[in-house]
Amino acid sequence: MKIALVGYGKMGKEIETVATARNHEIVARYTSQHPLNNENWVDCDVAIEFTNPEIAVSNIEFCLSKGVAICIGSTGWYNELPRLKEYCFLNNAAMLASTNFSIGVNLYWKIAEYTARLFQSIPNYSVGIVENHHLEKKDAPSGTAITLAEKYIENQDRYKQWALADTLWEEQAVQFDAIEEFKKMTTKTLPIISLRENNVPGTHQLFQIGQNDFLKLEHQANNRKGFAEGAVIAAEWLFSKKGVFSMADMLKFEQ
């Protein structure tokens, strides 16, 4: 395939490495210095977009206007998703958006859905989510944690919404005790706590906390390759398709 990289930061470079190893050609690399526009446009089979919420929507619209399939890893723009879905169909294009392209994370979300259904009928267990990232990640909670919370909420009726309970940095994050903190919370809102530490892998934990025990469902990313590999696999799957899809469609999860 001929792939255009919309965004060429750390993720874009990792995607390039994976795509090249899978015998794809990178035909364009769009950055703030070389923006995505008609003047710089290069025909491609699929665009892979990893930028930021401020420019993601315009990037998506531009690619869809060209009738090009686009995989979108940027987050923070999902209030525009209904409109962009219609725009995708209008232009006979294809799009697949995910807050996390890692195959492992998508399996993790699916397991969390099943966990929510299991605990629906079991009283006296409270729920909490912890996400831990490096210091450079300023937004909180992570898009992955938000998706985790939303999928959990959709599969039970005890919690109706999620909320960011706290964001802890460096020394506070290191000393944080999830079990003790979540035991103090009696809210009907599913709490998310964000931790920011130096040189830590992206980690997400879903806690089910009872009076006598607790269960922890955890996903830990060792590097960016899993995210990049998932994005390229999604692009391969999306190529030649028309419509709006999710990673669940690609992975053929039962609904």
LOLODREN-108955 format. One record per atom (N, C-alpha, C): y, z, x; residue in one letter. Coordinates in steps of 0.05 Angstrom, whole numbers, padded with zeros to 5 digits, always signed. Example, Ala and Ser with C-alpha at 12.3 -4.5 7.8 and 13.67 -1.06 7.14 Angstrom:
<rs>
-00114+00156+00264A
-00090+00156+00246A
-00066+00156+00264A
-00045+00142+00257S
-00021+00143+00273S
+00001+00157+00258S
</rs>
This chain:
<rs>
-00024+00000+00017M
+00000+00000+00000M
+00025+00000+00017M
+00046-00010+00006K
+00073-00008+00018K
+00087+00016+00005K
+00094+00036+00022I
+00105+00061+00011I
+00133+00064+00021I
+00151+00072+00003A
+00178+00080+00010A
+00180+00110+00009A
+00191+00122+00030L
+00195+00151+00030L
+00223+00157+00023L
+00227+00170+00000V
+00253+00178-00009V
+00257+00208-00002V
+00270+00212+00021G
+00271+00238+00033G
+00254+00237+00058G
+00266+00244+00081Y
+00251+00241+00106Y
+00255+00267+00123Y
+00251+00289+00110G
+00251+00315+00124G
+00224+00321+00134G
+00217+00347+00136K
+00191+00356+00146K
+00169+00345+00129K
+00172+00346+00102M
+00151+00336+00085M
+00148+00306+00087M
+00171+00292+00088G
+00170+00263+00090G
+00156+00254+00116G
+00161+00267+00137K
+00148+00260+00163K
+00118+00266+00162K
+00111+00288+00148E
+00082+00294+00146E
+00068+00274+00128E
+00082+00265+00107I
+00071+00245+00089I
+00067+00219+00104I
+00086+00212+00121E
+00084+00188+00137E
+00059+00189+00155E
+00054+00211+00168T
+00031+00214+00185T
+00005+00210+00169T
+00003+00223+00146V
-00021+00221+00129V
-00024+00192+00119V
-00003+00181+00109A
-00004+00154+00098A
-00012+00133+00119A
-00001+00135+00142T
-00008+00117+00164T
-00037+00119+00171T
-00047+00144+00172A
-00075+00149+00179A
-00094+00137+00158A
-00083+00134+00133R
-00099+00123+00111R
-00094+00093+00108R
-00082+00081+00128N
-00077+00052+00130N
-00057+00041+00111N
-00037+00057+00104H
-00015+00048+00088H
+00009+00042+00106H
+00028+00026+00096E
+00051+00018+00111E
+00076+00032+00099E
+00092+00045+00116I
+00117+00056+00108I
+00138+00035+00112I
+00149+00025+00089V
+00168+00002+00091V
+00197+00011+00090V
+00202+00036+00082A
+00230+00046+00081A
+00230+00077+00082A
+00251+00087+00095R
+00255+00116+00097R
+00284+00121+00088R
+00287+00134+00065Y
+00314+00139+00055Y
+00323+00167+00060Y
+00347+00170+00071T
+00359+00195+00078T
+00388+00196+00069T
+00401+00218+00074S
+00430+00220+00067S
+00446+00200+00084S
+00436+00193+00108Q
+00450+00173+00125Q
+00442+00145+00117Q
+00419+00142+00104H
+00409+00115+00096H
+00400+00119+00067H
+00420+00120+00048P
+00413+00128+00020P
+00398+00106+00005P
+00386+00115-00016L
+00372+00097-00035L
+00392+00083-00052L
+00396+00057-00048N
+00414+00042-00064N
+00406+00012-00062N
+00420-00005-00077N
+00413-00033-00078N
+00416-00046-00050N
+00436-00038-00036E
+00440-00050-00009E
+00417-00044+00010E
+00406-00020+00008N
+00385-00012+00027N
+00356-00016+00016N
+00355-00024-00009W
+00329-00025-00023W
+00309-00045-00009W
+00285-00035-00006V
+00263-00052+00005V
+00240-00051-00016V
+00230-00074-00024D
+00208-00075-00043D
+00184-00059-00033D
+00172-00044-00051C
+00149-00028-00044C
+00130-00026-00067C
+00106-00015-00062D
+00087-00011-00084D
+00091+00016-00097D
+00097+00036-00081V
+00100+00064-00091V
+00122+00077-00075V
+00138+00093-00088A
+00157+00111-00074A
+00148+00140-00077A
+00151+00155-00055I
+00145+00183-00055I
+00171+00198-00050I
+00179+00215-00069E
+00205+00228-00069E
+00203+00258-00064E
+00215+00266-00041F
+00217+00295-00035F
+00245+00299-00024F
+00263+00306-00043T
+00291+00312-00034T
+00300+00339-00045T
+00319+00339-00063N
+00329+00364-00075N
+00339+00358-00103N
+00343+00379-00119P
+00350+00375-00148P
+00376+00359-00152P
+00395+00361-00132E
+00421+00349-00135E
+00419+00318-00136E
+00400+00307-00122I
+00398+00277-00121I
+00371+00267-00131I
+00353+00284-00138A
+00326+00275-00147A
+00328+00257-00172A
+00344+00265-00191V
+00345+00250-00217V
+00355+00222-00212V
+00376+00219-00196S
+00387+00192-00190S
+00366+00175-00174S
+00352+00188-00156N
+00330+00174-00141N
+00308+00164-00160N
+00300+00182-00179I
+00279+00175-00198I
+00288+00151-00215I
+00312+00154-00226E
+00323+00132-00243E
+00324+00106-00228E
+00333+00106-00203F
+00335+00081-00188F
+00308+00068-00184F
+00288+00084-00176C
+00261+00072-00172C
+00249+00062-00198C
+00253+00077-00220L
+00242+00068-00245L
+00256+00042-00254L
+00282+00040-00248S
+00297+00016-00256S
+00286-00009-00242S
+00273-00005-00219K
+00260-00027-00204K
+00232-00032-00213K
+00222-00015-00232G
+00195-00018-00242G
+00174-00009-00222G
+00183+00009-00204V
+00165+00018-00182V
+00152+00045-00190V
+00127+00048-00183A
+00114+00074-00187A
+00126+00095-00168A
+00130+00119-00178I
+00142+00140-00161I
+00127+00166-00165I
+00120+00179-00143C
+00109+00206-00142C
+00132+00225-00134C
+00136+00246-00149I
+00160+00263-00145I
+00152+00291-00138I
+00160+00300-00115G
+00154+00327-00106G
+00178+00345-00108G
+00202+00334-00113S
+00226+00351-00116S
+00223+00368-00141S
+00235+00392-00141T
+00235+00409-00164T
+00263+00416-00172T
+00266+00430-00194G
+00292+00439-00203G
+00307+00419-00221G
+00294+00398-00229W
+00306+00377-00245W
+00292+00373-00272W
+00273+00390-00279Y
+00255+00385-00301Y
+00268+00386-00328Y
+00293+00395-00330N
+00307+00393-00356N
+00313+00364-00363N
+00312+00346-00343E
+00316+00318-00347E
+00290+00303-00352E
+00267+00316-00351L
+00242+00303-00353L
+00238+00287-00379L
+00245+00298-00403P
+00241+00283-00428P
+00256+00256-00427P
+00281+00257-00417R
+00296+00232-00416R
+00285+00212-00396R
+00275+00222-00373L
+00264+00205-00353L
+00237+00193-00361L
+00223+00208-00377K
+00198+00197-00388K
+00204+00172-00405K
+00224+00174-00422E
+00231+00151-00439E
+00241+00128-00421E
+00256+00135-00401Y
+00267+00114-00383Y
+00244+00100-00368Y
+00223+00115-00361C
+00200+00104-00348C
+00186+00083-00366C
+00181+00091-00391F
+00169+00072-00409F
+00186+00048-00414F
+00212+00052-00416L
+00231+00030-00421L
+00230+00009-00399L
+00225+00018-00374N
+00224+00000-00351N
+00196-00008-00343N
+00176-00001-00360N
+00149-00008-00355N
+00140+00000-00326N
+00148+00024-00319A
+00143+00035-00292A
+00122+00057-00294A
+00119+00072-00272A
+00100+00094-00272A
+00112+00117-00256A
+00107+00142-00266M
+00116+00165-00251M
+00096+00188-00253M
+00094+00204-00232L
+00077+00227-00231L
+00093+00249-00217L
+00100+00270-00231A
+00115+00292-00219A
+00098+00317-00218A
+00101+00332-00196S
+00087+00357-00194S
+00103+00376-00177S
+00103+00402-00185T
+00116+00422-00168T
+00100+00428-00143T
+00075+00418-00142N
+00059+00421-00118N
+00037+00400-00118N
+00035+00383-00097F
+00015+00362-00096F
-00011+00371-00083F
-00012+00394-00072S
-00036+00404-00060S
-00060+00404-00080S
-00082+00392-00072I
-00105+00392-00089I
-00115+00421-00094I
-00114+00437-00073G
-00122+00465-00076G
-00105+00480-00095G
-00079+00476-00094V
-00061+00490-00113V
-00066+00481-00142V
-00071+00455-00146N
-00077+00446-00173N
-00103+00458-00184N
-00123+00461-00166L
-00147+00475-00174L
-00141+00504-00180L
-00124+00516-00164Y
-00116+00544-00167Y
-00103+00548-00195Y
-00085+00530-00202W
-00072+00532-00228W
-00093+00531-00251W
-00112+00513-00248K
-00133+00510-00268K
-00149+00536-00271K
-00156+00548-00249I
-00171+00573-00249I
-00154+00595-00262I
-00127+00595-00257A
-00109+00614-00270A
-00109+00611-00300A
-00110+00587-00310E
-00111+00582-00339E
-00136+00596-00351E
-00158+00592-00337Y
-00183+00604-00347Y
-00182+00634-00345Y
-00170+00644-00324T
-00166+00673-00321T
-00150+00685-00344T
-00129+00671-00351A
-00112+00680-00374A
-00128+00682-00399A
-00145+00663-00404R
-00162+00663-00429R
-00182+00686-00428R
-00193+00691-00404L
-00213+00713-00401L
-00200+00740-00407L
-00176+00745-00396F
-00163+00771-00399F
-00149+00774-00426F
-00147+00753-00441Q
-00134+00754-00467Q
-00145+00776-00485Q
-00172+00779-00484S
-00185+00798-00502S
-00191+00825-00488S
-00181+00828-00464I
-00187+00853-00449I
-00161+00869-00447I
-00159+00893-00460P
-00134+00908-00459P
-00131+00923-00433P
-00107+00933-00429N
-00099+00952-00408N
-00099+00939-00380N
-00097+00913-00379Y
-00092+00899-00353Y
-00065+00886-00354Y
-00048+00893-00335S
-00022+00880-00333S
-00023+00857-00313S
-00004+00839-00314V
-00004+00815-00297V
+00021+00814-00281V
+00019+00804-00256G
+00042+00800-00239G
+00037+00778-00219G
+00057+00764-00211I
+00055+00742-00191I
+00072+00749-00167I
+00061+00744-00143V
+00076+00747-00118V
+00075+00720-00104V
+00098+00710-00095E
+00098+00686-00078E
+00113+00693-00052E
+00102+00684-00030N
+00112+00691-00004N
+00117+00665+00013N
+00141+00662+00022H
+00148+00638+00038H
+00165+00646+00062H
+00170+00626+00079H
+00186+00629+00103H
+00215+00634+00096H
+00231+00643+00116L
+00258+00651+00111L
+00276+00627+00104L
+00268+00603+00111E
+00285+00579+00106E
+00285+00572+00076E
+00265+00582+00062K
+00264+00575+00033K
+00282+00594+00018K
+00305+00583+00008K
+00325+00599-00004K
+00321+00603-00034K
+00309+00583-00047D
+00306+00586-00076D
+00283+00605-00083D
+00286+00618-00105A
+00265+00637-00114A
+00266+00640-00144A
+00244+00641-00158P
+00217+00638-00146P
+00211+00608-00140P
+00189+00604-00126S
+00181+00577-00118S
+00173+00562-00143S
+00175+00535-00142G
+00166+00519-00164G
+00136+00523-00170G
+00121+00528-00149T
+00092+00532-00153T
+00087+00558-00169T
+00103+00579-00163A
+00100+00604-00177A
+00108+00601-00206A
+00129+00586-00211I
+00138+00581-00239I
+00116+00567-00254I
+00105+00546-00242T
+00083+00531-00256T
+00059+00550-00261T
+00053+00567-00242L
+00031+00586-00245L
+00036+00604-00269L
+00061+00615-00271A
+00068+00632-00293A
+00067+00617-00319A
+00077+00593-00320E
+00078+00577-00345E
+00049+00571-00354E
+00032+00564-00336K
+00004+00558-00344K
-00010+00583-00354K
-00004+00606-00341Y
-00016+00631-00351Y
-00007+00637-00379Y
+00019+00635-00383I
+00031+00642-00409I
+00020+00624-00431I
+00016+00598-00425E
+00007+00579-00445E
-00022+00585-00454E
-00037+00601-00439N
-00065+00606-00445N
-00071+00634-00455N
-00051+00648-00464Q
-00054+00675-00476Q
-00030+00680-00493Q
-00030+00702-00508D
-00007+00708-00524D
+00006+00736-00519D
-00002+00749-00497R
+00009+00775-00491R
+00037+00772-00478R
+00040+00752-00461Y
+00066+00747-00448Y
+00078+00721-00459Y
+00104+00723-00466K
+00117+00700-00478K
+00135+00685-00458K
+00143+00699-00436Q
+00160+00686-00417Q
+00156+00700-00390Q
+00167+00687-00369W
+00166+00699-00342W
+00195+00706-00334W
+00197+00722-00313A
+00224+00729-00302A
+00221+00736-00272A
+00241+00729-00257L
+00241+00738-00229L
+00248+00768-00228L
+00230+00784-00219A
+00234+00813-00219A
+00250+00822-00194A
+00245+00808-00172D
+00259+00816-00147D
+00254+00795-00125D
+00272+00793-00106T
+00268+00777-00082T
+00273+00796-00058T
+00253+00798-00041L
+00254+00816-00018L
+00253+00800+00008L
+00271+00807+00026W
+00273+00793+00051W
+00264+00809+00075W
+00251+00796+00094E
+00243+00807+00120E
+00230+00834+00118E
+00243+00855+00128E
+00229+00881+00131E
+00221+00892+00104E
+00237+00888+00083Q
+00229+00897+00056Q
+00205+00882+00047Q
+00203+00856+00053A
+00180+00840+00045A
+00155+00849+00059A
+00157+00855+00084V
+00134+00864+00100V
+00123+00890+00088V
+00140+00908+00079Q
+00131+00934+00069Q
+00124+00934+00040Q
+00126+00912+00026F
+00122+00910-00002F
+00093+00916-00010F
+00089+00932-00031D
+00063+00939-00042D
+00062+00929-00070D
+00048+00906-00074A
+00048+00893-00100A
+00036+00911-00122A
+00014+00924-00116I
+00000+00940-00137I
+00018+00962-00147I
+00030+00977-00129E
+00047+00999-00137E
+00071+00989-00153E
+00083+00967-00145E
+00106+00957-00159E
+00099+00947-00187E
+00077+00933-00189F
+00070+00922-00215F
+00061+00944-00235F
+00050+00966-00224K
+00042+00988-00241K
+00066+01001-00254K
+00089+00999-00242K
+00113+01011-00253K
+00125+00995-00276K
+00117+00970-00278M
+00129+00952-00297M
+00113+00952-00323M
+00128+00956-00345T
+00115+00957-00371T
+00126+00934-00389T
+00142+00917-00378T
+00154+00895-00393T
+00134+00876-00405T
+00142+00863-00426K
+00125+00842-00439K
+00131+00815-00426K
+00149+00815-00406T
+00155+00790-00391T
+00138+00790-00366T
+00125+00767-00360L
+00109+00765-00336L
+00126+00765-00311L
+00124+00785-00294P
+00142+00787-00271P
+00133+00771-00247P
+00152+00759-00233I
+00147+00745-00208I
+00164+00759-00187I
+00152+00765-00164I
+00166+00776-00141I
+00164+00757-00118I
+00188+00750-00107S
+00189+00731-00085S
+00193+00746-00058S
+00177+00739-00039L
+00180+00751-00012L
+00188+00729+00008L
+00205+00736+00026R
+00214+00717+00047R
+00211+00731+00074R
+00192+00720+00090E
+00186+00732+00116E
+00187+00710+00137E
+00188+00718+00162N
+00189+00699+00184N
+00161+00688+00190N
+00159+00661+00191N
+00134+00648+00200N
+00110+00655+00183N
+00112+00654+00157V
+00089+00659+00140V
+00081+00633+00126V
+00056+00629+00120P
+00048+00606+00104P
+00056+00610+00075P
+00057+00589+00060G
+00063+00591+00032G
+00039+00604+00018G
+00043+00627+00005T
+00022+00642-00008T
+00030+00649-00036T
+00011+00646-00055H
+00015+00654-00083H
-00008+00672-00092H
-00001+00694-00105Q
-00021+00713-00114Q
-00016+00720-00143Q
-00038+00719-00158L
-00038+00727-00186L
-00054+00753-00189L
-00040+00774-00197F
-00053+00800-00200F
-00059+00807-00229F
-00083+00818-00234Q
-00091+00830-00259Q
-00096+00860-00252Q
-00079+00878-00262I
-00080+00906-00253I
-00088+00924-00276I
-00110+00938-00272G
-00120+00957-00292G
-00116+00985-00282G
-00125+01005-00297Q
-00122+01033-00290Q
-00142+01040-00267Q
-00165+01027-00266N
-00185+01035-00247N
-00191+01013-00225N
-00180+00990-00229D
-00185+00968-00209D
-00164+00946-00213D
-00165+00927-00195F
-00147+00904-00198F
-00162+00879-00187F
-00154+00856-00197L
-00164+00831-00188L
-00141+00814-00177L
-00145+00800-00155K
-00124+00784-00143K
-00135+00756-00138K
-00121+00736-00150L
-00128+00708-00146L
-00107+00697-00128L
-00115+00687-00104E
-00096+00679-00084E
-00100+00651-00074E
-00078+00637-00069H
-00079+00611-00054H
-00060+00613-00030H
-00070+00605-00007Q
-00054+00606+00017Q
-00054+00578+00030Q
-00030+00568+00036A
-00028+00542+00050A
-00026+00548+00080A
-00043+00534+00095N
-00042+00538+00124N
-00021+00521+00138N
-00015+00498+00125N
+00005+00479+00136N
+00014+00460+00114N
+00031+00441+00122R
+00042+00422+00102R
+00022+00399+00097R
+00002+00396+00112K
-00015+00372+00110K
-00028+00371+00082K
-00036+00393+00071G
-00049+00393+00044G
-00030+00382+00023G
-00004+00389+00025F
+00015+00378+00005F
+00019+00348+00010F
+00022+00340+00035A
+00026+00312+00041A
+00002+00295+00033A
-00022+00305+00039E
-00046+00290+00033E
-00049+00287+00003E
-00043+00308-00013G
-00044+00306-00042G
-00024+00286-00052G
+00000+00285-00041A
+00020+00265-00049A
+00011+00237-00044A
-00001+00232-00021V
-00010+00205-00015V
-00034+00197-00033V
-00052+00216-00038I
-00074+00210-00056I
-00064+00204-00084I
-00044+00219-00093A
-00031+00214-00119A
-00018+00187-00120A
-00005+00179-00098A
+00007+00153-00097A
-00014+00131-00099A
-00036+00134-00085E
-00058+00115-00086E
-00068+00112-00115E
-00071+00134-00128W
-00081+00134-00156W
-00061+00121-00175W
-00035+00126-00170L
-00014+00117-00188L
-00009+00087-00186L
-00014+00077-00162F
-00009+00048-00157F
-00024+00031-00177F
-00010+00012-00189S
-00020-00007-00209S
-00021+00005-00237S
-00014+00031-00241K
-00014+00043-00268K
+00014+00041-00280K
+00016+00044-00306K
+00041+00045-00320K
+00041+00069-00338K
+00063+00084-00339G
+00064+00108-00356G
+00072+00133-00341G
+00070+00155-00354V
+00077+00182-00343V
+00052+00199-00340V
+00048+00209-00317F
+00023+00223-00311F
+00028+00250-00297F
+00006+00266-00295S
+00007+00291-00280S
-00016+00292-00261S
-00016+00312-00244M
-00039+00316-00225M
-00065+00322-00241M
-00062+00335-00264A
-00086+00340-00281A
-00098+00314-00290A
-00082+00294-00296D
-00092+00267-00303D
-00108+00255-00280D
-00096+00257-00256M
-00109+00245-00233M
-00136+00260-00227M
-00135+00286-00229L
-00159+00302-00222L
-00179+00303-00245L
-00171+00292-00268K
-00189+00290-00292K
-00198+00317-00301K
-00179+00336-00302F
-00185+00362-00313F
-00190+00360-00343F
-00209+00376-00353E
-00212+00378-00382E
-00189+00394-00393E
-00179+00385-00416Q
-00156+00399-00428Q
-00166+00422-00446Q
</rs>
